[in-house]
Amino acid sequence: MLWLMRFSGFFSAAMLLILLSPSLQSFHPAEAIRSSHLDAVLRLPLQAPPLSFRRAAPFRNADKCASNRTSIPENTSVCDPSLVHVAITLDVEYLRGSIAAVHSILQHSQCPENIFFHFLVSETNLQSLVKSTFPQLNFKVYYFDPEIVRNLISTSVRQALEQPLNYARNYLADLLESCVGRVIYLDSDLVVVDDIAKLWSTSLGSRTIGAPEYCHANFTKYFTAGFWSDARFAGAFVGRRPCYFNTGVMVIDLVRWRKHGYSRRIERWMEIQKSDRIYELGSLPPFLLVFAGHVWPIEHRWNQHGLGGDNVKGSCRDLHAGPVSLLHWSGSGKPWLRLDSRRPCPLDALWAPYDLYGHSQ
C-alpha cells in the first residue's frame, strides 16, 4: 500500500502543478479531421486544453512483425492492409483515460507500429497533444458533429451518459475511410494488458460485431416495464436469445455494418425512445435492441468490466474469475479520480503504471 500511496501523491501533485501552470500553446488542427457528412469541414477551436502529458517511451516492432516500419506516422496510409485499427474517443474529461489506454496498447503489442488509431472528437483540438505524447503514433483525428445526435439523445440516469460523443461509435462506418473494413472500438476508461492483435484476429463468423457476452445478467432490467408490456417493442427480440454485452469493447465488421445500414437502425430506436421512454441507460440499449442475440461471443478476458464501482459507497470491485487481457473501469468511479483523491480501490493500482498525466519531460 505504501507504493500505491506514493502513486496517489505523485498524481495529486502533478494535477496541482498543471492547474498553476500557463495554458498550453495553441496548435493548428489536424488536416485529417473529417466530418461524418463532409470532408475538410473543421469546426474545432484552436486553443488546446490546459493539460499536458509526459512523452511515452519509444516503441518498435519486434523482428517477427510482418512490417517493420521506418516511415514517420504521417506517411502511413490508413488503407495499409497490415494495420490493426483501433477507435477511441477523445474529450477533455476522459482524456487522461484515453492516453493511458493508448499507452497500455503500445506497451503490450508485439507490433505497435502496425496499430493505427482513429480518434473521435467533438469540441477540442487534441491532435497536437497526442502527437507530443506519442511522436511515432499512427493516427488520424475525426470530427464528430454533436448536432447529428443532439435531437436524438434522451435524458439518462447519469448526465455523463448523455454526452453526444458517446454516440460517435454508432457512426464509425461513416466516419472512417471506406477502405477500413474492421475496427476495434474501445472506451476511454480501460487498459489493455495483452497483445491487441489477438483481439483483432478474432473471427466474427457471420456476425457484424463481436464482444464478450454475459448471458446470466438480468437482460430485462435494461428496458422499462412499458417496453416489455408492449408487443410492438418487445417483439424485437422474438426469435433471438438476447444477452447483455458491454459496448465499450467491440470488434466491428464495417463492411457488413455499411451494407445493412445499422447506423439508421440504431437511430430509429433512439427516435422511439424520445416518444415512448423504453430505456434509461443512454447509448447502450439501442445497441442491445439491434444486436443482442446476434453478437459473436468473444472471450471474457477481453472485458473485465465493472471496475468503476464507487469506493465511497464501499463497492470496490474484484476481478472476475479467469484470465485477464483487458481491465475496464466502467461505472461511475474512474481510477485517475480515485488515485488523485487518495481514496483508490485496490485494482486502481493496475491502471496507474499507464498514466502519463503531468508535465512533459
C-alpha positions in Angstrom: 0.0 0.0 0.0 2.9 2.3 0.6 3.8 2.4 -3.1 0.2 2.9 -4.0 0.1 6.0 -1.7 3.2 7.3 -3.4 1.5 6.9 -6.8 -1.5 8.8 -5.5 0.6 11.6 -4.0 2.5 12.0 -7.3 -0.6 12.4 -9.4 -2.2 14.8 -6.9 1.0 17.0 -7.1 1.0 16.7 -10.9 -2.6 17.9 -11.1 -1.8 20.9 -8.8 1.2 21.9 -10.9 -0.9 21.7 -14.1 -3.6 23.9 -12.7 -1.0 26.5 -11.7 0.9 26.4 -15.0 0.1 28.5 -18.0 -2.1 27.1 -20.7 -0.5 25.2 -23.5 0.2 26.9 -26.7 -2.4 26.7 -29.4 -1.9 24.5 -32.4 -3.3 24.1 -35.9 -5.9 21.4 -36.2 -5.1 18.1 -37.9 -5.6 18.0 -41.6 -7.0 14.6 -41.4 -10.1 15.5 -39.4 -13.3 14.5 -41.1 -17.0 15.2 -40.6 -19.5 12.4 -40.8 -21.0 14.2 -43.7 -18.4 16.5 -45.3 -14.7 16.1 -45.6 -12.5 19.1 -44.9 -15.1 20.6 -42.6 -13.4 21.7 -39.5 -15.1 23.4 -36.6 -12.6 22.8 -33.8 -11.5 25.6 -31.6 -7.8 26.4 -32.0 -7.0 26.6 -28.3 -5.7 23.4 -26.7 -6.9 22.4 -23.3 -4.6 23.2 -20.3 -3.4 19.6 -20.0 -0.1 18.0 -20.6 1.3 14.5 -20.6 4.8 13.1 -20.4 6.2 11.8 -23.6 5.9 8.0 -23.9 9.0 5.9 -24.4 9.7 4.9 -28.0 8.0 1.7 -29.3 9.3 -0.5 -32.1 8.0 -3.6 -33.9 9.5 -6.9 -33.0 11.6 -8.7 -35.6 8.7 -11.2 -36.3 6.3 -8.4 -37.3 5.1 -8.6 -40.9 6.1 -4.9 -41.5 8.9 -3.1 -39.8 8.0 0.5 -40.4 10.7 3.1 -40.9 8.5 5.9 -42.2 7.1 8.6 -39.9 3.4 8.2 -39.0 2.2 10.8 -41.4 3.4 8.6 -44.3 1.5 5.6 -43.2 -1.6 5.1 -45.3 -4.8 4.3 -43.4 -5.6 1.8 -46.1 -2.4 -0.3 -45.5 -3.8 -3.9 -45.1 -1.3 -4.8 -42.4 -2.7 -2.3 -40.0 -4.7 -3.1 -36.8 -7.4 -0.4 -36.5 -8.4 1.0 -33.1 -11.0 3.7 -32.5 -11.2 5.7 -29.2 -13.0 9.0 -28.3 -11.0 12.0 -27.1 -12.6 14.6 -24.8 -11.2 16.7 -22.0 -13.0 15.0 -19.2 -11.8 11.5 -20.1 -8.6 12.4 -21.9 -6.3 11.1 -19.2 -8.0 7.7 -19.5 -7.7 7.7 -23.3 -4.0 8.4 -23.2 -3.5 5.6 -20.6 -5.5 3.3 -22.9 -3.2 4.0 -25.9 -0.1 3.7 -23.7 -1.2 0.3 -22.5 -1.9 -1.0 -26.0 1.5 0.1 -27.3 3.3 -1.4 -24.3 1.8 -4.8 -24.8 1.8 -5.1 -28.5 4.4 -7.1 -30.4 3.9 -4.9 -33.5 3.0 -1.4 -32.1 4.0 0.3 -35.3 1.3 -1.7 -37.1 -1.5 -0.2 -35.0 -3.5 2.7 -36.4 -5.6 4.8 -34.0 -8.7 6.6 -35.1 -9.5 9.3 -32.5 -13.1 10.7 -32.5 -13.5 14.3 -31.2 -16.4 16.8 -30.9 -15.2 20.0 -29.3 -11.5 20.5 -28.7 -8.3 20.3 -30.7 -6.3 17.5 -29.1 -4.3 16.3 -32.1 -1.1 18.2 -31.1 -1.3 16.9 -27.6 -1.5 13.3 -28.8 1.4 13.9 -31.2 3.6 15.4 -28.5 2.9 12.4 -26.2 3.3 9.7 -28.8 5.6 11.2 -31.5 5.7 7.9 -33.6 2.0 7.1 -33.4 0.0 6.2 -36.5 -3.3 8.1 -36.1 -5.9 10.4 -37.5 -8.5 12.6 -35.8 -12.1 12.7 -36.9 -14.6 15.4 -36.1 -18.0 14.1 -34.9 -20.6 16.8 -35.1 -22.7 16.7 -31.9 -25.7 18.0 -33.9 -26.1 14.7 -35.6 -27.4 13.1 -32.4 -28.3 16.0 -30.2 -32.1 15.8 -31.0 -32.0 12.0 -30.6 -30.5 11.9 -27.1 -32.9 11.3 -24.2 -32.2 12.0 -20.5 -30.5 9.2 -18.7 -29.8 8.0 -15.2 -26.4 9.8 -15.3 -25.6 13.0 -17.1 -22.3 11.6 -18.4 -24.3 9.1 -20.5 -26.0 12.0 -22.4 -22.8 13.4 -24.0 -23.1 13.3 -27.8 -19.6 11.8 -28.2 -20.9 8.6 -26.5 -22.8 8.0 -29.7 -19.9 8.5 -32.1 -19.3 4.7 -32.2 -22.7 4.4 -34.0 -21.2 6.2 -37.0 -17.8 4.6 -37.3 -18.8 3.2 -40.7 -19.4 6.7 -41.9 -16.5 8.5 -40.3 -13.7 6.1 -41.2 -12.4 5.7 -44.7 -14.2 3.1 -46.8 -11.0 1.0 -47.1 -11.2 0.3 -43.4 -13.2 -2.9 -43.2 -12.8 -3.7 -39.5 -12.1 -1.7 -36.3 -11.8 -2.4 -32.6 -13.8 0.2 -30.6 -12.6 0.9 -27.1 -13.9 3.1 -24.3 -11.5 5.6 -22.6 -11.6 4.1 -19.1 -9.7 0.8 -19.7 -6.2 -0.6 -20.2 -5.1 -3.5 -22.4 -2.7 -5.9 -20.8 -2.3 -8.3 -23.7 -1.4 -8.0 -27.4 -4.3 -6.4 -29.0 -3.5 -8.2 -32.3 -5.1 -11.3 -30.6 -8.4 -9.4 -30.3 -8.0 -8.1 -33.8 -7.7 -11.6 -35.3 -10.9 -12.8 -33.7 -13.2 -14.4 -36.2 -16.7 -12.8 -36.3 -18.3 -15.7 -38.3 -21.3 -14.2 -40.0 -21.8 -11.5 -37.4 -21.3 -7.8 -37.7 -19.9 -7.2 -34.2 -18.1 -9.3 -31.6 -18.0 -8.7 -27.9 -17.9 -10.6 -24.6 -21.4 -11.7 -23.8 -22.9 -12.1 -20.3 -26.0 -14.3 -20.7 -26.5 -14.7 -16.9 -27.2 -11.0 -16.5 -30.8 -9.8 -16.0 -31.4 -8.6 -19.5 -34.9 -7.3 -18.7 -33.5 -4.5 -16.5 -32.1 -2.6 -19.4 -35.6 -1.7 -20.6 -38.6 -0.2 -18.9 -41.7 -2.1 -17.9 -43.5 -0.2 -20.7 -41.2 -1.7 -23.2 -41.8 -5.3 -22.1 -45.5 -4.8 -21.9 -45.8 -3.5 -25.5 -45.6 -6.2 -28.1 -44.5 -3.7 -30.7 -41.3 -3.2 -28.8 -40.7 -6.5 -27.0 -41.3 -8.3 -30.3 -37.9 -7.1 -31.5 -36.3 -10.0 -29.5 -38.6 -12.7 -30.8 -36.5 -15.5 -32.3 -33.4 -14.2 -30.6 -31.6 -15.2 -27.4 -30.5 -11.7 -26.3 -27.6 -11.4 -23.9 -26.1 -8.3 -22.3 -22.8 -7.1 -23.8 -20.7 -4.1 -22.9 -20.3 -1.7 -25.8 -17.0 -0.4 -24.5 -15.1 -3.2 -26.2 -16.3 -4.3 -29.6 -14.8 -5.7 -32.8 -16.8 -4.3 -35.7 -17.1 -5.5 -39.3 -17.6 -2.2 -41.0 -18.3 -3.8 -44.4 -21.3 -5.6 -43.0 -22.3 -2.5 -41.0 -22.4 -0.3 -44.1 -24.2 -3.0 -46.1 -27.0 -3.4 -43.6 -27.3 0.3 -42.6 -27.0 -0.3 -38.8 -26.5 3.4 -38.0 -30.0 4.1 -39.2 -31.4 1.1 -37.3 -29.9 2.4 -34.1 -31.2 5.9 -34.8 -34.8 4.5 -35.2 -34.8 3.1 -31.7 -33.5 6.4 -30.3 -36.4 8.1 -32.0 -38.8 5.7 -30.4 -37.2 6.3 -27.0 -37.9 10.0 -27.4 -41.6 9.4 -27.7 -42.1 6.2 -25.6 -39.3 6.1 -23.0 -38.4 2.5 -23.4 -35.0 2.6 -21.5 -32.9 4.6 -19.1 -29.2 4.0 -19.8 -28.1 6.2 -22.7 -26.3 4.7 -25.7 -26.3 1.0 -24.6 -29.9 0.0 -25.1 -30.1 0.9 -28.8 -27.1 -1.3 -29.4 -28.8 -4.1 -27.4 -32.0 -3.7 -29.4 -30.2 -4.0 -32.8 -27.5 -6.6 -31.9 -28.3 -8.6 -28.8 -28.7 -12.2 -29.8 -26.6 -11.5 -33.0 -23.2 -10.9 -31.4 -20.2 -13.1 -31.9 -19.1 -14.1 -28.4 -15.5 -13.1 -27.6 -13.6 -14.4 -24.5 -14.5 -12.7 -21.3 -10.8 -12.0 -20.7 -11.2 -9.1 -23.2 -13.5 -7.1 -21.0 -13.1 -7.4 -17.2 -15.6 -4.7 -16.8 -17.4 -3.0 -13.9 -14.2 -1.9 -12.1 -15.6 1.6 -11.8 -17.6 0.7 -8.7 -17.7 3.7 -6.4 -15.4 3.1 -3.4 -17.0 5.8 -1.4 -20.1 3.6 -1.2 -17.9 0.6 -0.4 -18.3 -1.1 -3.7 -14.8 -1.6 -4.9 -14.8 -4.5 -7.3 -12.8 -7.6 -7.6 -11.7 -9.2 -10.9 -13.9 -11.9 -12.4 -12.5 -15.4 -12.3 -10.3 -16.4 -15.2 -7.5 -14.8 -17.3 -7.3 -11.1 -18.0 -6.4 -9.3 -21.2 -8.3 -6.0 -20.6 -9.3 -4.1 -17.5 -12.3 -1.8 -17.8 -13.4 0.8 -15.2 -17.0 1.0 -16.5 -19.2 2.6 -13.9 -19.1 6.0 -12.1 -15.7 5.6 -10.4 -12.7 6.3 -12.6 -9.2 5.3 -11.4 -7.5 8.6 -12.0 -10.0 10.5 -9.9 -9.8 8.0 -7.1 -6.0 8.0 -7.1 -5.9 11.8 -7.0 -8.3 11.9 -4.1 -6.2 9.3 -2.3 -9.1 7.1 -1.9 -8.4 4.4 -4.6 -9.8 1.0 -4.9 -7.2 -1.8 -4.8 -7.4 -2.5 -8.5 -6.8 1.1 -9.5 -3.1 0.3 -8.9 -3.3 -1.8 -12.1 -4.2 1.3 -14.1 -1.6 3.7 -12.6 1.5 2.4 -14.5 0.0 3.6 -17.8 -0.9 7.1 -16.6 1.2 9.8 -18.4 -0.5 12.8 -16.9 1.8 15.6 -15.8 4.5 17.9 -17.2 6.4 16.8 -20.3 9.9 15.7 -19.6 
